[in-house]
Amino acid sequence: MPSGKGRDKFSIQCLECFGKNLYIGTKEGVIEYLTVNNTSGKESLSVREVGKRQMGRSGAIGQLTAIPVLNHLLVLWDGSVTVLNMFSLELIPALKKIQNVSLFYVSESAVQTDSVELIAASTKRKTVSVYKVYVDRWECVRQVALPQEPVVLAAHGTCLCVATCDRYFLHDYQSQTSLDLFPHNLGKQNIIANKCGKEEFILNGPGCLGMFVMKNGTSQHPPVQWPDGVVDAAVHFPYVLALQNQTVHIYSILDQQLKQTVSLQSAKSLVSTEESVYVVADKEIHRLSPVPLEDQIHELVKSQRVDEALALLDRLQDLLPKDSYKDLQKNVICTSGLIKFYREAFVEAKELFIKGELDPREIISLYPAMPVMSEDFTPQTTAVSNAKDLWTISRDDWPTFQQYLSFLDDFLSEVRPTGQGQMCPQDIDSALFKLYLEQGEYEKLDQLVSSQNNCNLQTCVPDLEEHKRFFTLGLLYQSQGQHFNAIQTWVKIVEEQSEDPLHINVFKHIVNTLANLEHKPIIWKFVDWVLQRDQEAGILIFTKTHTNSHVTFAPEEALTILTNYPVAMILYLEYLINELQSKEEKHHTMLITSYVKQILQSIEDDYNNESSKEEMRHKLQQLLWQSSFYNADCIYDQITPSLLHVERAILLGKSGKHKKALQILVHEEKDQQAAENYCWRTSAGRDRKFTQEMFLNLLQIYLASSHHVTTAVDLLNKNAASFDLVSVLRVLPDSWSLQLVLRFLCESLRGTVHDKRMRGLEMSLAKVETLRHKHVWMEATLKKIKVDRGCVCHSCQKRLTGPEFLRRPSGELTHISCHGGGSGH
């Protein structure tokens, strides 16, 4: 305070601040009105005295509160609340004093355009009175009785936070509900209950804890451990200030740690405003202004306290402009990531680089010999104090440098598919390519270049050739759409037999690549090379089905190409018939002809692989039996001179010449089982008479030769049910004894008797059904049917005019002429 007459007795009691206006209440009952210029807090304040008012000869000013919306200044003096004009300090006569008030609080959350709520507490009466304060009047709208004398009072809307001499509690005077918080054993001067945020209070709790309490009784922040003897506290987010007599302790609400202390003599109270916190002492007033939050964060980062900087940053989003916050966030996060990076905390560094959307080229450019393909790129990262030279590390500490390389792999691989990676796809892919190639991670290298990538061919191709990674070179060509170069590179590997152990099946890869291509000119250039090496593998080129069931080559086109490759021809024809279900005679005939040629060729060459030859004959026989689309005569003429007797028999059977077919099987093939199987297969799905004829033909063939007597007997005994007994007895030689055919006769008679009994049973069942129908008919005919003029035909709905009509079993009557169009009777 300015020096002057009587100033030595001057002692500040309380303070109120609104904008540049300061109101000081003294112990001598004087109110000083000052204005303060330069509220930035970085230079000396310019203070000007505007006016003052003496409230009385003695008595301290207990409390001051400005109400700007009404231009009022509320003054607690001499146990009463007086209202002054906040600019002239003149009394407002219309507003009489409120008597018996020990402390009061203006509920800012209840401020309206024309009134506010004043909450006045009376220690003597143990009550709280709620007043509506207008420009020229006030009204007492509610009184609340308290269980004890109030020592400190704060409010949020209708919720009161009251401190008594031994406890804190909340009371909502609108809902009339109370909530005890916790007890205390503090001296009166140490009891603190101040409003500190939206619906939140700061209290001096037991154990020297600064407690944050919401108006619903919960807490959103952990308590702050502050020193003993705190007399006042104020919150200026994200800090809480605790006042002792000589010192202000400043704690972070975010981590509850002490950040700063300020020594001040004879300080007694704190007043928090939006810009700063005022500290009131006996003879002077101090203003504590926070360093701008951006500067605080940058300073924390600069001193490598990155965790504190990030924690502070996360809580400041609502306190800074959106654009300013976003720029600050990216800069701080990326710089923190660099600090973590050089500390070798790679997991945290990667998370921060991704969160901060760091340009991947910033990291790539830190590594020696790592290319940055973008010509217009200039590093923008902030220099950090713990930066290291990776080139030196790579030379002097290779294990550590390996960890940095591993980080580069993880980071680039993770951002590669994201929008962050799409900022510079060529730089990322080229860096990964270089990394994998130099480190010998060839599996990862092949995965990179075989998928869609943006590697630079001009730099990558020479590197692969230098390292002799020709298979990988082909993959790179393929991913870049240069299929001819890719296949040509792989063909060279196969022909020179220079493939490495990891890619021993390069030929198969060539086939798969050609099979997946739809560009015929490239396929034409390599298809003969493939088929000459492996016809079975090469057939995939013609049978691979692309999207929308599309194949590259039409059947006729493929057959023309495969003319000189018999094995591939057979495989392709099998594909047409078995997979595509082709019904063209040409395809079926060609496949059968190809089978025959292969079998005859193997016989002629005395081919030792019997299993392969038998498998081919089995396929041929199956096709002859199952297909009905081939030219049987053409094929028969082709195989007649050969030893393919079973196949000739099948062809004869297709023409209905079953007896001749059986003769070939018996006399030329000399395979009785094949003859018997022929009978069964030919008879499948035919009637019993046809089966009996087939087996009778086979029996007669056996009986015509004295060498097949035993076979004939076996045939009869095994298939007795398939013969007609009478027909067999007619053809059996007279010289055969009864003992020879006894088993057959017994089986046949048993079957004959069984058949006779079954037919008798079926006839009896039919008779029973007939009798049932006759019974129903007789019951219907014995009943009287009354027909009058009201009876109509069920079919045509016209009257029955004569005595002749039909009656259905269900009782409906119809004309005889309508019977044909009805539903039967």
C-alpha positions in Angstrom: 0.0 0.0 0.0 1.2 3.6 -0.7 2.9 5.2 2.3 1.2 8.1 4.0 -0.3 9.4 7.2 -1.7 6.6 9.3 -0.5 3.9 7.0 1.6 2.3 9.7 -1.6 1.2 11.4 -3.1 0.0 8.2 -3.8 -3.8 8.1 -5.4 -5.7 5.3 -8.2 -8.0 6.3 -9.8 -9.3 3.0 -9.7 -8.8 -0.8 -12.2 -8.9 -3.7 -11.1 -8.8 -7.3 -13.1 -8.3 -10.5 -11.2 -7.6 -13.7 -8.9 -4.7 -13.0 -10.9 -3.7 -9.9 -9.5 -4.5 -6.5 -11.5 -4.0 -3.3 -9.5 -4.1 0.0 -11.1 -4.5 3.4 -9.1 -3.4 6.4 -9.2 -4.2 10.1 -10.0 -0.5 10.7 -13.3 -0.8 8.8 -12.1 0.9 5.6 -12.8 -0.2 2.1 -10.1 0.7 -0.5 -11.1 0.7 -4.2 -8.1 0.3 -6.5 -7.6 -0.4 -10.2 -4.6 -2.4 -11.5 -3.2 -2.0 -14.9 -1.1 -4.5 -16.9 -2.7 -7.7 -15.8 -0.1 -9.8 -17.7 1.9 -10.2 -14.5 5.3 -10.0 -16.2 6.0 -6.4 -15.3 5.5 -4.2 -12.2 1.8 -3.5 -11.6 0.5 0.1 -12.0 -2.0 0.6 -9.1 -4.3 3.6 -8.9 -6.5 4.5 -5.9 -10.0 5.2 -7.1 -11.9 5.7 -3.9 -12.4 4.5 -0.3 -15.1 4.3 2.3 -15.0 4.2 6.1 -17.8 1.8 7.3 -17.4 2.9 10.9 -15.1 4.0 13.7 -14.0 0.4 14.5 -14.5 -3.1 13.4 -12.8 -5.1 10.6 -14.3 -5.7 7.2 -15.0 -9.4 7.4 -15.8 -10.1 3.7 -16.2 -8.4 0.3 -18.0 -9.8 -2.7 -18.7 -8.0 -6.0 -21.8 -8.7 -8.0 -21.0 -7.1 -11.5 -24.4 -8.0 -13.0 -26.0 -5.7 -10.4 -23.1 -3.3 -9.9 -23.3 -4.2 -6.2 -20.5 -4.7 -3.7 -21.6 -6.8 -0.7 -19.8 -5.9 2.6 -19.8 -8.0 5.8 -19.1 -5.6 8.7 -20.2 -5.4 12.2 -22.3 -8.6 11.9 -24.4 -7.4 9.0 -24.3 -7.4 5.2 -24.3 -3.9 3.6 -24.7 -3.2 -0.1 -22.6 -0.5 -1.8 -22.3 0.6 -5.4 -19.2 -1.2 -6.7 -17.9 1.9 -8.5 -18.9 4.9 -6.2 -18.9 2.9 -3.0 -22.1 4.8 -2.0 -24.8 3.0 0.1 -27.8 1.8 -1.8 -30.7 2.9 0.5 -33.3 0.6 -1.0 -31.3 -2.4 0.2 -31.3 -2.5 4.0 -28.7 -4.3 6.0 -29.1 -8.0 6.7 -28.4 -8.4 10.4 -26.8 -11.3 12.4 -24.6 -12.6 9.6 -21.3 -14.2 10.4 -20.4 -15.2 6.8 -22.0 -15.2 3.4 -21.6 -16.6 -0.1 -22.9 -15.5 -3.5 -23.9 -18.6 -5.5 -22.4 -17.8 -8.9 -24.0 -20.8 -10.6 -27.4 -19.3 -9.8 -26.6 -15.9 -11.3 -29.4 -14.6 -13.5 -29.7 -11.5 -15.6 -31.6 -9.5 -12.9 -30.8 -11.3 -9.6 -28.4 -13.5 -7.7 -28.7 -15.8 -4.7 -27.1 -14.7 -1.5 -26.5 -17.4 1.1 -26.0 -15.8 4.6 -25.0 -17.9 7.7 -25.7 -16.9 11.3 -23.4 -18.5 13.9 -25.7 -17.5 16.8 -28.8 -18.9 15.2 -27.2 -21.9 13.5 -29.1 -21.2 10.4 -28.5 -20.4 6.7 -30.8 -17.9 4.9 -31.1 -17.8 1.1 -31.8 -14.4 -0.3 -32.8 -13.3 -3.8 -30.8 -10.1 -4.5 -32.1 -7.6 -7.1 -30.9 -4.2 -8.1 -33.2 -2.4 -5.6 -34.4 -5.1 -3.2 -33.8 -8.5 -1.7 -36.1 -11.3 -0.6 -35.5 -14.1 1.9 -36.7 -17.2 0.0 -35.5 -20.0 2.3 -34.1 -20.7 5.7 -32.1 -23.8 6.5 -31.4 -25.0 10.1 -27.9 -26.4 10.7 -27.0 -29.0 13.3 -23.9 -26.9 14.4 -22.5 -23.5 14.1 -21.1 -22.9 10.6 -17.4 -21.9 10.5 -16.8 -21.9 6.7 -19.3 -21.9 3.9 -19.2 -22.4 0.1 -21.9 -23.2 -2.4 -22.5 -24.6 -5.9 -26.0 -23.8 -7.0 -28.3 -25.2 -4.3 -25.6 -27.4 -2.7 -23.9 -26.0 0.4 -20.6 -27.2 1.6 -20.5 -26.4 5.3 -17.6 -26.7 7.8 -18.3 -26.8 11.5 -15.8 -27.0 14.3 -15.5 -30.8 14.0 -16.7 -31.9 10.5 -17.6 -31.2 6.9 -21.0 -32.0 5.3 -23.0 -31.2 2.2 -26.5 -29.9 2.2 -28.9 -29.3 -0.7 -31.4 -26.8 0.4 -33.7 -27.5 -2.5 -34.0 -31.3 -2.0 -33.4 -31.0 1.8 -30.8 -33.8 1.7 -27.5 -33.8 3.7 -24.4 -35.9 3.3 -21.7 -36.1 6.0 -18.2 -36.1 4.4 -15.6 -36.6 7.2 -14.7 -35.3 10.6 -11.7 -33.1 11.5 -9.8 -31.8 14.5 -8.5 -28.5 13.0 -8.2 -25.1 14.6 -10.7 -22.6 13.3 -8.1 -20.8 11.3 -7.2 -24.0 9.5 -10.7 -25.0 8.4 -10.9 -24.6 4.6 -13.9 -25.2 2.3 -13.6 -23.3 -1.0 -15.2 -23.7 -4.4 -12.5 -24.8 -6.9 -14.1 -25.9 -10.1 -17.3 -27.0 -11.7 -19.4 -28.5 -8.9 -16.3 -29.2 -6.9 -14.9 -28.0 -3.5 -11.4 -28.1 -2.0 -11.3 -29.0 1.7 -8.6 -29.3 4.4 -9.1 -32.9 5.4 -7.6 -34.9 8.3 -4.0 -36.0 8.0 -3.0 -32.8 6.2 -4.8 -33.8 3.0 -6.3 -31.4 0.5 -9.5 -33.2 -0.4 -11.4 -32.6 -3.7 -15.1 -33.3 -3.2 -17.9 -33.1 -5.9 -21.3 -31.8 -4.8 -22.5 -35.4 -5.0 -19.9 -36.5 -2.4 -17.5 -38.2 -4.8 -14.0 -37.2 -5.8 -12.6 -36.9 -9.3 -9.0 -36.2 -8.2 -6.8 -37.9 -5.7 -6.1 -35.8 -2.5 -2.9 -33.7 -2.2 -0.6 -34.3 0.7 0.2 -30.8 1.9 2.1 -29.5 5.0 0.6 -28.9 8.5 -0.8 -25.5 9.3 -2.4 -24.6 6.0 -4.7 -21.6 6.5 -6.1 -21.2 2.9 -6.2 -23.0 -0.4 -7.1 -22.1 -4.0 -7.2 -23.9 -7.3 -5.8 -22.5 -10.5 -6.0 -25.5 -12.8 -3.9 -27.6 -13.1 -2.4 -26.4 -9.8 -3.6 -26.2 -6.2 -2.0 -23.6 -4.0 -1.8 -24.2 -0.2 -1.0 -21.2 2.0 1.0 -21.3 5.3 1.9 -18.2 7.2 5.2 -17.8 5.5 5.0 -19.9 2.3 2.7 -20.7 -0.6 3.1 -24.4 -1.7 2.1 -25.1 -5.3 1.0 -28.7 -6.2 0.0 -30.3 -9.5 -3.5 -31.7 -9.4 -2.5 -34.2 -12.1 0.2 -36.0 -10.2 -0.2 -34.5 -6.7 3.5 -33.6 -6.6 4.9 -30.3 -5.2 6.1 -28.2 -8.1 7.1 -24.8 -6.5 7.2 -22.9 -3.2 7.0 -19.1 -2.8 8.0 -17.4 0.5 5.8 -14.5 1.6 5.7 -12.8 5.0 2.5 -12.6 7.0 0.3 -14.1 4.3 -3.2 -14.8 5.5 -5.5 -15.7 2.5 -5.7 -16.5 -1.2 -8.0 -15.1 -3.9 -8.1 -17.0 -7.2 -9.1 -15.3 -10.5 -9.1 -16.6 -14.1 -5.7 -15.0 -14.8 -3.9 -15.3 -11.4 -4.0 -15.9 -7.7 -3.7 -13.0 -5.2 -2.0 -13.6 -1.9 -3.2 -11.3 0.9 -0.7 -10.3 3.6 -1.1 -7.7 6.5 0.5 -4.8 4.6 0.7 -5.9 1.0 -0.9 -7.9 -1.7 1.0 -10.2 -4.0 -0.1 -11.6 -7.3 1.1 -15.0 -8.5 0.6 -15.5 -12.3 1.2 -18.9 -13.9 3.8 -19.3 -16.7 1.8 -19.9 -19.9 0.9 -23.6 -20.2 2.7 -23.9 -23.6 5.9 -22.6 -22.0 5.6 -24.9 -19.1 5.2 -27.9 -21.4 8.1 -26.9 -23.6 10.3 -26.4 -20.6 9.4 -29.9 -19.2 10.2 -31.4 -22.6 13.4 -29.4 -22.8 14.5 -30.8 -19.4 13.5 -34.3 -20.6 10.6 -34.6 -18.1 8.5 -36.0 -20.9 6.0 -38.0 -18.8 5.1 -34.9 -16.9 4.8 -32.9 -20.1 2.5 -35.4 -21.6 0.3 -35.7 -18.5 0.0 -31.9 -18.4 -0.8 -31.8 -22.1 -3.6 -34.4 -21.9 -5.5 -32.2 -19.4 -5.2 -28.9 -21.3 -7.3 -29.6 -24.3 -10.3 -27.6 -23.0 -8.0 -24.7 -21.9 -6.4 -23.9 -25.3 -7.7 -23.0 -28.7 -8.3 -26.1 -30.9 -5.7 -25.4 -33.6 -3.1 -24.2 -31.0 -3.7 -27.3 -28.9 -3.4 -29.6 -31.9 -0.1 -28.1 -33.1 1.3 -28.1 -29.6 0.2 -31.7 -29.0 1.9 -33.0 -32.2 5.1 -31.1 -31.4 5.3 -32.2 -27.8 4.4 -35.8 -28.5 6.9 -36.2 -31.3 9.6 -34.5 -29.4 8.9 -36.7 -26.4 9.0 -39.7 -28.7 12.5 -38.6 -29.9 13.7 -38.4 -26.3 12.3 -41.9 -25.6 13.9 -43.0 -28.9 17.4 -42.0 -27.8 16.8 -43.4 -24.4 16.2 -46.7 -26.2 12.6 -46.9 -24.8 11.5 -48.1 -28.2 8.0 -49.3 -27.3 7.0 -46.0 -25.8 8.8 -44.1 -28.6 6.8 -45.9 -31.3 3.5 -45.2 -29.6 4.3 -41.5 -29.3 5.5 -41.3 -33.0 2.2 -42.9 -34.1 0.1 -40.8 -31.8 1.8 -37.6 -32.9 1.5 -38.6 -36.6 5.2 -38.1 -37.1 6.3 -38.1 -40.8 8.1 -41.5 -41.1 10.9 -39.8 -43.1 12.0 -38.0 -40.0 13.0 -41.3 -38.5 14.4 -42.8 -41.7 16.6 -39.8 -42.2 18.3 -40.4 -38.8 19.7 -43.8 -40.0 23.0 -44.0 -41.9 22.7 -45.2 -45.5 18.9 -45.2 -45.4 17.6 -43.4 -48.5 14.9 -40.7 -48.4 13.4 -40.8 -51.9 11.5 -37.6 -51.6 13.6 -34.7 -53.0 11.5 -32.0 -51.4 11.8 -33.5 -47.8 13.5 -31.4 -45.1 13.7 -32.7 -41.5 11.4 -30.6 -39.2 11.8 -32.4 -35.8 12.9 -30.4 -32.8 16.5 -31.0 -31.6 16.6 -32.8 -28.3 19.5 -32.7 -25.8 20.0 -36.5 -25.5 20.3 -37.0 -29.3 22.9 -39.6 -30.5 24.7 -40.1 -33.7 23.5 -43.4 -35.1 26.4 -43.6 -37.5 28.8 -43.7 -34.6 26.7 -46.2 -32.8 26.6 -48.5 -35.9 30.4 -48.4 -36.0 31.2 -48.7 -32.3 28.3 -50.5 -30.7 26.7 -52.9 -33.2 24.4 -54.7 -30.7 22.8 -51.4 -29.7 22.5 -50.4 -33.3 20.7 -53.7 -34.0 18.1 -52.6 -31.5 17.6 -49.3 -33.4 17.2 -51.2 -36.7 14.7 -53.5 -35.1 12.7 -50.4 -33.9 12.8 -49.0 -37.5 11.3 -52.3 -38.8 8.6 -52.3 -36.1 7.7 -48.6 -36.6 7.6 -48.6 -40.4 5.8 -51.9 -40.6 3.1 -50.6 -38.3 2.5 -47.2 -40.0 2.9 -48.6 -43.5 -0.8 -49.4 -44.0 -2.1 -46.3 -42.2 -2.8 -42.8 -43.4 0.5 -41.8 -41.7 2.3 -44.3 -43.9 0.6 -43.0 -47.1 2.4 -39.7 -46.7 5.5 -41.3 -48.2 4.9 -44.9 -49.3 8.0 -45.1 -51.5 10.3 -43.9 -48.7 8.9 -46.5 -46.3 9.0 -49.4 -48.7 12.5 -48.6 -49.9 13.7 -48.2 -46.3 12.2 -51.6 -45.3 13.7 -53.1 -48.5 17.2 -51.8 -47.7 16.8 -52.9 -44.0 15.7 -56.5 -44.8 18.3 -57.0 -47.6 21.3 -55.7 -45.5 20.2 -57.7 -42.4 19.7 -60.9 -44.3 16.0 -61.1 -43.4 15.1 -62.7 -46.7 11.7 -64.1 -45.6 10.5 -60.6 -44.7 12.1 -59.2 -47.8 10.1 -61.7 -50.0 6.9 -60.8 -48.1 7.5 -57.1 -48.8 8.2 -57.4 -52.5 5.6 -60.0 -53.3 2.8 -57.9 -51.9 1.7 -54.5 -53.3 4.6 -52.1 -52.7 6.2 -48.9 -53.7 9.8 -49.9 -53.9 11.9 -47.9 -56.3 13.1 -50.2 -59.0 16.0 -48.0 -60.0 17.7 -48.5 -56.6 16.3 -51.9 -55.6 17.1 -53.9 -58.8 20.9 -53.3 -58.6 21.0 -54.1 -54.9 19.2 -57.5 -55.5 21.5 -58.4 -58.4 24.6 -57.5 -56.2 23.3 -59.8 -53.5 22.3 -62.5 -56.1 18.7 -62.5 -54.8 17.3 -63.3 -58.3 14.1 -65.0 -57.0 13.3 -62.0 -54.9 14.1 -59.8 -58.0 11.4 -61.8 -59.9 8.9 -61.1 -57.1 9.7 -57.4 -57.2 9.1 -57.4 -61.0 5.9 -59.3 -60.5 4.5 -56.9 -57.8 5.3 -53.9 -60.1 3.3 -55.5 -63.0 6.4 -56.5 -65.0 5.3 -60.2 -65.4 7.5 -61.0 -68.4 10.7 -59.8 -66.6 9.7 -61.7 -63.5 9.1 -65.0 -65.3 12.2 -64.6 -67.4 14.3 -64.0 -64.3 12.9 -67.2 -62.7 13.4 -69.2 -65.9 17.0 -68.2 -65.8 17.3 -69.6 -62.2 15.8 -72.9 -63.2 17.9 -73.3 -66.3 21.1 -72.4 -64.6 20.1 -74.4 -61.5 21.3 -71.4 -59.4 18.4 -71.3 -57.0 19.1 -71.1 -53.3 17.8 -73.6 -50.8 14.9 -71.4 -49.7 13.4 -71.4 -53.3 14.0 -74.9 -54.5 10.6 -75.0 -56.2 11.0 -72.0 -58.5 9.5 -74.0 -61.3 6.3 -74.4 -59.4 6.2 -70.7 -58.7 6.6 -70.0 -62.5 3.6 -72.4 -63.2 1.4 -70.7 -60.6 2.3 -67.3 -61.9 1.4 -68.2 -65.5 -1.8 -69.9 -64.3 -2.9 -66.7 -62.6 -2.1 -64.5 -65.6 -4.8 -63.6 -68.1 -2.3 -62.0 -70.5 -2.0 -64.6 -73.3 1.1 -63.2 -75.1 3.2 -63.8 -72.0 1.8 -67.3 -71.5 2.5 -68.2 -75.1 6.2 -67.3 -74.6 6.7 -69.7 -71.8 4.0 -72.4 -72.0 6.1 -74.8 -74.2 9.1 -74.4 -71.9 6.9 -75.4 -68.9 5.3 -78.4 -70.6 8.6 -79.7 -71.9 9.8 -79.8 -68.3 6.7 -81.1 -66.5 3.4 -81.8 -68.3 1.6 -82.7 -65.0 2.5 -79.4 -63.4 2.1 -77.3 -66.5 -1.6 -78.3 -67.0 -2.5 -75.9 -64.2 -2.0 -73.1 -66.7 -5.0 -74.3 -68.6 -7.3 -75.4 -65.7 -6.9 -72.4 -63.3 -10.2 -70.7 -62.9 -10.1 -66.9 -62.5 -12.8 -64.6 -61.1 -16.3 -64.9 -62.5 -15.5 -68.6 -63.5 -13.4 -67.3 -66.4 -10.5 -69.3 -67.8 -7.7 -67.9 -70.0 -7.9 -70.5 -72.8 -11.0 -71.9 -74.4 -11.1 -75.8 -74.6 -10.4 -76.0 -78.4 -7.5 -73.5 -78.0 -6.0 -75.5 -75.1 -6.3 -78.8 -77.0 -4.5 -77.4 -79.9 -1.6 -76.3 -77.7 -1.5 -79.7 -75.9 -1.4 -81.8 -79.1 2.3 -82.7 -78.6 2.0 -83.3 -74.9 0.0 -86.6 -74.3 0.2 -86.6 -70.5 -1.0 -83.0 -70.3 -3.7 -83.7 -73.0 -5.1 -86.6 -70.8 -5.1 -84.4 -67.7 -6.9 -81.5 -69.5 -9.5 -83.8 -71.0 -10.1 -85.3 -67.5 -10.6 -81.8 -66.3 -13.1 -81.0 -69.1 -15.2 -84.2 -68.4 -14.9 -84.6 -64.6 -14.8 -80.9 -63.5 -16.6 -79.0 -66.2 -19.0 -81.9 -67.0 -18.4 -81.6 -70.7 -20.9 -83.6 -72.8 -19.2 -83.1 -76.2 -18.6 -86.4 -78.0 -15.2 -85.1 -79.2 -13.9 -84.7 -75.7 -15.1 -88.1 -74.4 -13.8 -89.9 -77.5 -10.4 -88.0 -77.4 -9.9 -88.9 -73.7 -10.7 -92.6 -74.3 -8.4 -92.7 -77.4 -5.7 -91.0 -75.3 -6.1 -93.6 -72.6 -5.9 -96.4 -75.2 -2.8 -94.9 -76.8 -1.0 -94.6 -73.4 -1.9 -98.1 -72.4 -0.8 -99.7 -75.7 2.4 -97.6 -75.7 3.3 -98.8 -72.2 2.6 -102.4 -73.3 4.7 -102.0 -76.4 7.6 -100.4 -74.5 7.3 -103.2 -71.9 6.8 -100.5 -69.3 7.5 -101.9 -65.8 5.2 -99.6 -63.8 2.3 -102.0 -63.5 0.4 -99.8 -61.0 0.4 -96.8 -63.3 -0.8 -98.9 -66.2 -3.5 -100.6 -64.2 -4.7 -97.2 -62.9 -4.9 -96.0 -66.5 -6.9 -99.1 -67.5 -9.2 -98.6 -64.5 -9.9 -95.0 -65.6 -10.6 -96.2 -69.2 -13.0 -98.9 -68.1 -14.8 -96.5 -65.7 -15.2 -93.9 -68.5 -16.5 -96.6 -70.9 -19.1 -97.8 -68.5 -20.3 -94.3 -67.3 -20.1 -92.2 -70.4 -22.6 -92.3 -73.2 -21.1 -89.5 -75.3 -18.3 -91.3 -77.1 -18.1 -92.9 -80.5 -18.1 -96.6 -79.6 -17.6 -97.9 -83.1 -14.5 -95.8 -83.6 -13.0 -96.8 -80.3 -13.8 -100.5 -80.9 -12.0 -100.5 -84.2 -9.0 -99.0 -82.5 -8.7 -101.5 -79.7 -9.8 -104.7 -81.6 -6.3 -105.8 -82.5 -5.1 -105.2 -78.9 -5.2 -107.2 -75.7 -7.7 -104.8 -74.2 -10.4 -107.5 -74.0 -12.3 -106.1 -71.0 -12.6 -102.8 -72.8 -13.9 -104.6 -76.0 -16.5 -106.4 -73.9 -17.7 -103.1 -72.5 -18.0 -101.6 -75.9 -19.9 -104.7 -77.2 -22.2 -104.4 -74.2 -22.9 -100.8 -75.1 -24.1 -102.1 -78.5 -26.3 -104.7 -76.9 -24.0 -107.7 -77.9 -23.8 -109.1 -74.4 -23.2 -112.7 -75.3 -20.3 -111.8 -77.5 -18.9 -109.6 -74.8 -19.2 -112.5 -72.3 -17.4 -114.8 -74.7 -14.5 -112.4 -75.0 -14.2 -112.1 -71.2 -14.3 -115.9 -70.7 -12.3 -117.1 -73.7 -9.9 -114.3 -74.5 -9.5 -112.4 -71.2 -9.9 -115.7 -69.3 -11.3 -113.8 -66.3 -14.4 -115.5 -64.9 -14.8 -112.8 -62.2 -14.8 -110.1 -64.8 -17.5 -111.9 -66.7 -19.6 -112.3 -63.6 -19.1 -108.6 -62.7 -20.1 -107.7 -66.2 -23.4 -109.5 -65.7 -24.1 -107.7 -62.5 -23.1 -104.2 -63.8 -25.1 -104.6 -67.0 -28.2 -105.8 -65.1 -28.1 -102.9 -62.7 -31.4 -101.0 -62.9 -33.0 -103.6 -65.3 -35.8 -106.1 -64.6 -35.3 -109.6 -63.3 -35.9 -111.2 -66.6 -33.0 -109.4 -68.1 -30.7 -110.4 -65.2 -31.8 -114.0 -65.7 -31.0 -113.8 -69.4 -27.5 -112.4 -68.7 -26.6 -115.1 -66.3 -28.1 -117.8 -68.5 -25.9 -116.6 -71.4 -22.8 -116.8 -69.2 -23.8 -120.3 -68.0 -24.3 -121.5 -71.6 -20.8 -120.2 -72.5 -19.3 -122.2 -69.6 -21.3 -125.3 -70.5 -20.1 -125.1 -74.1 -16.6 -125.9 -72.9 -15.6 -128.9 -70.9 -12.9 -126.8 -69.2 -15.5 -124.6 -67.4 -17.6 -127.2 -65.6 -16.4 -126.2 -62.2 -16.8 -122.6 -63.0 -20.4 -123.2 -64.2 -21.2 -125.0 -61.0 -19.7 -122.2 -58.9 -21.7 -119.7 -60.9 -25.0 -121.5 -60.2 -24.3 -122.0 -56.5 -23.2 -118.3 -55.9 -26.0 -116.7 -57.9 -29.0 -119.1 -57.6 -31.4 -116.2 -57.2 -30.3 -114.7 -60.5 -31.3 -117.7 -62.6 -34.6 -119.0 -63.9 -34.8 -122.6 -62.6 -36.8 -124.0 -65.5 -34.4 -122.4 -68.1 -31.4 -123.7 -66.2 -32.8 -127.3 -66.1 -33.3 -127.1 -69.9 -29.7 -126.3 -70.6 -28.0 -128.5 -68.0 -26.2 -131.6 -69.6 -27.9 -134.9 -68.9 -24.7 -136.3 -67.6 -24.6 -134.0 -64.5 -25.5 -135.7 -61.3 -28.1 -134.4 -58.8 -25.4 -134.0 -56.2 -23.6 -131.5 -58.5 -26.5 -129.1 -58.6 -28.2 -129.9 -55.3 -27.2 -126.7 -53.7 -28.4 -124.7 -56.6 -31.7 -126.5 -56.7 -32.3 -126.0 -53.0 -31.5 -122.3 -53.3 -33.7 -121.9 -56.4 -36.6 -123.9 -54.9 -36.4 -121.8 -51.7 -36.5 -118.7 -53.8 -39.3 -120.0 -55.9 -41.4 -120.9 -52.9 -40.6 -117.5 -51.3 -41.7 -115.7 -54.5 -44.9 -117.7 -54.7 -45.8 -117.0 -51.1 -45.0 -113.3 -51.6 -47.3 -113.2 -54.6 -50.0 -114.9 -52.6 -49.7 -112.4 -49.8 -49.8 -109.5 -52.3 -53.0 -111.0 -53.9 -54.6 -111.5 -50.5 -53.9 -107.9 -49.6 -55.4 -106.7 -52.9 -58.5 -108.8 -52.2 -58.9 -107.2 -48.8 -58.6 -103.8 -50.3 -61.3 -104.7 -52.9 -63.6 -106.0 -50.2 -63.2 -102.8 -48.3 -64.2 -100.7 -51.4 -67.2 -103.0 -52.0 -68.3 -102.6 -48.4 -68.2 -98.8 -48.7 -70.2 -99.1 -52.0 -72.9 -101.3 -50.5 -73.4 -99.0 -47.5 -73.8 -96.1 -49.8 -76.3 -97.9 -52.1 -78.5 -99.2 -49.3 -79.2 -95.7 -47.9 -82.2 -93.7 -49.0 -81.4 -90.5 -50.8 -84.0 -87.7 -50.6 -84.0 -85.5 -53.6 -86.3 -82.5 -53.7 -86.6 -79.2 -55.6 -83.9 -77.6 -53.4 -81.2 -80.1 -54.3 -78.5 -78.7 -56.7 -75.6 -80.3 -58.5 -72.4 -80.0 -56.6 -70.4 -79.4 -59.8 -72.6 -77.0 -61.8 -74.8 -75.7 -59.0 -78.0 -76.3 -61.1 -81.1 -78.2 -59.8 -81.4 -81.9 -60.1 -84.6 -82.2 -62.2 -84.6 -86.0 -62.9 -84.3 -89.3 -60.9 -80.9 -90.1 -62.5 -77.8 -88.7 -60.7 -74.6 -89.7 -59.1 -73.6 -89.7 -55.4 -70.1 -89.3 -54.3 -68.7 -91.2 -51.3 -68.5 -87.9 -49.5 -72.3 -87.4 -50.0 -72.4 -84.8 -52.8 -74.9 -85.2 -55.6 -74.0 -84.4 -59.2 -75.5 -84.7 -62.7 -74.4 -87.7 -64.7 -73.3 -85.3 -67.4 -71.2 -83.3 -64.9 -69.3 -86.4 -63.7 -66.5 -86.0 -66.2 -65.7 -82.5 -65.0 -66.0 -83.3 -61.3 -63.6 -84.7 -58.8 -64.7 -88.4 -59.2 -67.0 -90.5 -57.1 
